[in-house]
Amino acid sequence: MNIKKVYGAAIVQATTSNPNGDPDNDGAPRKDINDYGMISPVAFKRRLRDSVARRSDAWQWVVDELGISSKEAEERFQVYVLKGRRPEEIKKEVENMDNFQSKYWDARVFGNTILESSEKGGSRDSVRCGVVTVCTGKSLAPVDLGAQTFTRVAGIQEGKDQGMGIECHKYVEHAIYLQPFCVNPERAKETGVEQKDINVLLGLVPHLYDARSASSAGVEVLEVWTFEFNGRSTMPIQRFISAITPRLKVERPTQYSDYEFVTMGRALAALSGFAEGTLKEWVSSQEAVLEPKTPLKRAA
């Protein structure tokens, strides 16, 4: 089955929470030199991998919808990038690349960057590029960071009857992020990826933050937009992003109502004439997927 080209974007809201900590800044939410918040591509992929590896509720819903059997899930939907995995184990499995790619969903979708040494002392490049590329998520406006000190009634350290974490909770006051991703079918043959693998990913994106930690309790996916192309197209992803990006009502937004979200009709109008395909929207407050009855037509 041929893989379809897809442009996508997750629109994520964070309120008094940390969507992605920066290890170079003591775990504070990431931001660039202009104070725009950021969510790394690695964090996006990590949450998807964890959902598949943990067999989360979202994973179960997707499995049921796509008709993936327990046997197929066990044989083809494992995750190789896991905490605690020893590099030696992975390198051993990579010796048979076909079996490796057949077993691991994330290797087929995201590729792998494993370099292993050969027995003769040289090096063999085992890098495979995946079909899914994730861009850095950025907030739509500059963010304000804060920090809180938490206390606990029971002490942990010897000789203390209470505990305190000074500024242990670092957070964004409020932000809405847009994180683009795309599916590039040109790389499909390298990893043996199938359309079902992509459909699993697309089904899990709306649930990126379902497994919230204490630091990310106020992070949620508001919308997921995808544009699935009919055949080849040279339409740049930036045109898609521009068509679905919420507009600011005020210069420094501090709440959800400070944004004007794009309607399906307006997004269709912005893309009409540039490509043939189907535009879909997942909205957190709705169960139905919005989809035009007819595909967009390319301008003559």
N, C-alpha and C positions, 0 to 999 in steps of 0.2 A: 504494500500500500504506500502511495506517495505521501510524503509529509507536506502539509500546507504551510505556507508562509504566514506568520502571525505577528502583528504588532500588539503589544499589551501595555497596560499601566495600572498599578495599584495606587489608589488614593487613600492615604493613611492619616488618621488624626491621633495626636498625642496630647493629653491634658494632664498636667502635673505628673508626668511619667518620663521614662527614659526608653525611647525606642531602640537605641543602639549606642552602647557605651564606647568611649574612646580610651583605649589602654594608655595612650600617650598623654591623657589628661585626667588621670586618676579615676577613670570610669565615667566621667561626665558625658552627657549627650554630645555626639559629634556635631561639629559645625565648621564652616570654612572661614577664611580670613575676612569675609564680609558678613559674618554672623548668620548665614543661612544654615539651617540644620541639615544634617546628612544622615542617610542610612546606607551602609555599605552593601554592595552586591553579595558579599560573603554572608552577611547576616540574613539576607533574603533567602539564599539557597540553604543556609543552615536550618532555618525554620521549616522549609519544605522537606528536607532530609529527615529531620526529627519527627515530623508528622508521619512519614512513611515508616520509619524505623520503629516508632512507638506503637504503630497500628492505632492511631488516634481515632476519635469519633468521626472526624472529617474524612479520614482515610476510609473508614468503613462505609460512609455514605457514598463516596466516590466509587469504591469497589462494587457496591450493590448497583449503582447506576450504570456502570460500564460492563457489568457481568463478569468480573474477574473472579475466578474460582479460588478456593483456598490453596489448591495445588499450584495454580499459576502464580499466585502471590508469593508462595514459598520459593518457587523456582526462579522467578523473573523479577521480583520486586523487593530485593534486598538492597541495603545501603552500605557502601564500602567506606565512606568517610564517616567514621564514628569515633567518639571519644573512647580511648582505651585500646583501640586497634593497634597492634604492633606492626611497624613497617615491614618486618620480615614476612609476616603472614600475607600482606597484600602483594609484596613482590613475588612471593611464591605463586600466588594465584594468577598474576599477570603473565607468567610464563606461558599460559594458555589464554591468549587474549580473547579468542572467540567465546570460551566458557566464561571468562571474566565479565565480558560485556553482556552476555546472555543472562547472567545471574543478577547483576547490579543495575538497578534502575537509574541511579544517579550517574553512573559511568556512561550510560547511553544518552542521557539527557544533557548533562553538564560536561561530559568528557572526563578525562583524567590527565594528571600531570605527573606521572610516576616515571622516574629515571632509575633504571636498575643497572648494576654492573654485570658484565658478562664474565664467564668463567676464564676468559683469556686476558682479563685485566683491562679490557677496553670498556666502552660504555654503549649501551643500546638504548635508543630513545623510544620510550613507550608512550609518548604523549599522544593523546587523541583529543581533538577539539569537539565539543558538544554542539548540539543544534540550538541550545538556548543560551542567549546572552542577556545578562542582567546589568542594567546601568545603575549608577549611584542615585539613590533617592535624594531629593532636595526639597526643603520646605519652600512654600510659595512666598514667604516673607521672612525677614530676619527673626531670629528667636531670642527669647530671654531665658536664661538659665537660673535655677535656684537650687538650694540645698537645705535639707532638714537633718536635725540631730534626733535620733531615736534613742529611747531609754527602755530598759526592761527591768521588771521587778525582781527577777531571779539573776543572781550574779553567775558569771562563768569563770572569771579569774579567781584563783585561790585567795581567800581573805576578804573578798568583796561580796556584799549581799545584794548588789544590784549592778546592772551594766549600762553602758552608754556607748552609742556609736556616733561620734561627732561628725556631722555633715555626711552621714553615710548614704543618705538618699539624695542623689543628684538628678535633677529633672528639668524638662522643658516646661515652661509655664503653659504654653499652648502653641500648637503648630499643626499645619496640614501639609503633608509631604506628598509628592508624586514620584513614584519609582517605576520607570519604564523597563520593559523587557521585550525581547523579540525571539521568534523561532525562525531559524535560517535553514531551509531544507537542503542547502548546498552541502552541508556536512553530514547528512543522514547516513550515507553509506559507510562512513568511517567508524561509526559506533553501533550500527545495526538498530537504531532507534525506530520505533513504530509509532503510528498515530495514537495508539492507545497510551503510550508513555507520555505523550504530550497532553492528552486529555486528562490524565491523572494530575499533571502539574496544573493545568488550567482549573481543574476542579478544586485544588487545594489552596490556590492563591487567596481566595476570599477568606480563608480561615488561618491566615498566617499567624495571627496573634491570639488564637483561641487558647493556647496553653500559656497564659500570662503568668509572669513571675510578679513578685511584689513591686519591683522597680518599673515594670511595664503594665501595671494594672489598668492604666487609663489609655492604653494604645488599642486602636481598633481599625479595621479596614472598612472604609465608608463605601467605596466604589471600586469595581474592577472593570476596565474597558478593554475590549479586544477587537481587532479588525483582522478578519481572516480573508486572505486574498484568493481570488479566483484566478489561478495561474500566476505568471510572472508579472512583476511590476517594479518600477524604479521610483515609486513615490517615497520620499524620505520620511523617516520616522518622526522627524520634527514637525511635519505637517499634521500627523496624527496626534502628537502630543499637544500641539497648539489647539486642535479642534476639541479636545476633551478636558483641558485644564480649567479648573474653577477660576473665576475672576475675583479680585479683591474689591470689596465695597469701601474699605477704609485703608489708609496707608499702613497702619500698624494693627492688624487684626489680633483680637484677643479671645474670640469665641467663634463657634460654628456659624452663627448668623452673620458674621462679617464677610462671608464668602457667597458668591453667586455660582451655584453649580450648573453645569452644562446639561441641557435637556437632550434627549435623543434626537429630536428634530433639528436642533441647532448644530449638533455634531454631524449629522448627515448632510446638512446644507454646506458645512465647511469642507467636507471631504468629497462631495459630489463632483464628478467630472475628472477626478485625479486617478481613480483606480476602480477596478471591479472587485467586489467582495461583500462580506457581511459584517456589520458592526453590531456588537453585543455589549450590553451593560449589566453588571451585577450590582445591585444596590442593597446595602445592609438592612434597610427597612422594608424590602420587598422580597418575595419569594420567586417571582416570575422573571425570566430573562427577556429583555426587550430586544426585538429583532425586526428589522424591516422586512416587508413581504417580498420585495424584489431587490436583487443586488444592485449596488451602485453601478452606473454605466460610465465608462471612460469617455471623455470628451473627444469628439472627432478632430 
